[in-house]
Amino acid sequence: MLQIIIAIKQVPETSNVKMDEVTGTMIREGVESIINPLDLYAIEAGIQLKEKYGAKVTAITMGPPSAVKALREAIAMGCDDGILLSGNEFAGSDTRATSYVLAEAIKKIKAYDLILTGERATDGDTGQVGPGIASFLGLSLSTYTSKIIEIKSKYIIVERLIEEGYETLKMPLPALLTVVKEINYPRLPTLKGKQKAKKIMIPIWSKKNMRLKQSELGLNGSPTRVVKIDHPKVIRKGTILKVSDEKTLDEAVNKMIKFIQKKELI
Ligand SMILES: Cc1cc2nc3c(=O)[nH]c(=O)nc-3n(C[C@H](O)[C@H](O)[C@H](O)COP(=O)(O)OP(=O)(O)OC[C@H]3O[C@@H](n4cnc5c(N)ncnc54)[C@H](O)[C@@H]3O)c2cc1C
């Protein structure tokens, strides 16, 4: 049976996230959290594979204790179980430290054929964690995966988005795929799923349960430094063309065409 692991991240529901200007980290307190919307596609892809081939699907997240809610939601959608990676020693992790801890947890799970992640998290927005995990584990990687064509015991065939169209890859298993929206339509949790998710025991792994190097964790293991935070200034200067009759309408349309041509937009 296929063993699938889905890395999901809990993110603030609002896009109006505040930053601590001194530490350069996000202020998460007091903000409602949800599963990163783009991770729902990874969850759906895992569940569809389970329905097609038979699989055990495990959702995994690194976050504060409250991130257990995200795992329960993933189980309510159809994942079999969840693992929470949580501990003070993980605080301040950048994408490298996050990828390291997730990769070590996956090593501890031992049996895995396929790891799925979202394309990017809507808060950090780097898209680095999926490739980071693949790199720590030495796995074949497909980013921007738009279709899973076939899985056999030793390989997977996928289609991925590239600038000019699509590319088909045949990769040895185990592999890691970061998926894009195009791959599916995520389902809603079922009542049966919700009941299961409410009761299920979700283990919490911290430094105590994993073989982790202290130097790779939290701020110590995070080479990224936020040196400055800037708020983008929106300077939009629109032009409104007033139209009162056929003549002014013609003039307005001509002006717009000239403007578009001048800007070489057409
Ligand atoms: C200096 C520094 C300090 C930071 N300190 C903190 C902190 O204290 N607390 C904190 O929460 N964040 C912190 N961050 C942010 C944190 O590094 C990122 O949010 C995290 O590494 C994920 O990166 P991303 O959001 O860009 O995810 P992406 O790389 O955009 O995510 C891609 C995919 O990877 C998977 N994924 C991403 N993150 C996780 C996760 N945690 N668990 C499971 N799967 C995941 C998901 O499938 C997601 O769709 C810090 C960042 C920096 C630069």
The ligand as a Gaussian input file, in Angstrom:
#p B3LYP/6-31G(d) Opt

LIG

0 1
 C       14.043000      34.770000      10.391000
 C       12.710000      34.114000      10.305000
 C       12.052000      33.739000      11.470000
 C       10.806000      33.117000      11.406000
 N       10.174000      32.747000      12.552000
 C        8.983000      32.104000      12.534000
 C        8.334000      31.678000      13.722000
 O        8.818000      31.919000      14.817000
 N        7.147000      31.001000      13.621000
 C        6.599000      30.734000      12.395000
 O        5.529000      30.115000      12.332000
 N        7.187000      31.146000      11.253000
 C        8.367000      31.815000      11.300000
 N        8.965000      32.235000      10.145000
 C        8.294000      31.954000       8.912000
 C        8.664000      30.568000       8.493000
 O        9.987000      30.462000       8.149000
 C        7.912000      30.188000       7.275000
 O        6.576000      30.516000       7.415000
 C        8.027000      28.712000       7.042000
 O        9.373000      28.345000       6.957000
 C        7.362000      28.302000       5.779000
 O        7.805000      29.086000       4.739000
 P        6.729000      29.681000       3.777000
 O        5.641000      30.250000       4.617000
 O        7.412000      30.539000       2.800000
 O        6.169000      28.357000       3.120000
 P        6.267000      27.831000       1.599000
 O        7.636000      27.387000       1.354000
 O        5.697000      28.931000       0.731000
 O        5.275000      26.653000       1.753000
 C        5.192000      25.671000       0.712000
 C        4.494000      24.454000       1.250000
 O        5.316000      23.821000       2.231000
 C        4.512000      23.256000       3.252000
 N        4.822000      23.913000       4.531000
 C        5.299000      25.155000       4.735000
 N        5.458000      25.384000       6.049000
 C        5.081000      24.252000       6.691000
 C        4.993000      23.868000       8.053000
 N        5.337000      24.680000       9.041000
 N        4.547000      22.617000       8.360000
 C        4.200000      21.768000       7.362000
 N        4.248000      22.087000       6.052000
 C        4.675000      23.311000       5.723000
 C        3.061000      23.511000       2.840000
 O        2.605000      22.424000       2.085000
 C        3.174000      24.743000       1.951000
 O        2.135000      24.859000       1.022000
 C       10.200000      32.886000      10.155000
 C       10.862000      33.288000       8.992000
 C       12.092000      33.909000       9.053000
 C       12.733000      34.339000       7.776000

